[in-house]
Amino acid sequence: MKVKPLSDRVVIEPLDPETKTSGGIIIPDNAKEKPQEGKIVAVGSGKYEEGKKIEMELKVGDKVLYGKYSGTEITVEGKEYLIIRESDVLAKI
């Protein structure tokens, strides 16, 4: 990965949303929602608060859940990624 996030940010590769419901109905492209799950591909070094370094809780390879409209979308070598603060990640899956 050529992008190295700074401070308490992580780079997430969004996972493709399901194209079929549990009942077998195929969802067309224009009806799909933005993905909310992704895999962490890069992490920053952590942040400083009151002179103390706070280490990152997340690590490369973690599968996470994040808000629909969180972060900044970027494209690197033709692939879509999302840069987001660690505090904006909702949960590890």
Beta strands, then each sheet from edge to edge (+ up, - down):
strand 1: 9-14
strand 2: 37-43
strand 3: 47-49
strand 4: 52-54
strand 5: 63-66
strand 6: 72-76
strand 7: 79-85
strand 8: 89-92
sheet 1: 6+ 7- 1+ 2- 5+ 8-
sheet 2: 3+ 4-
end
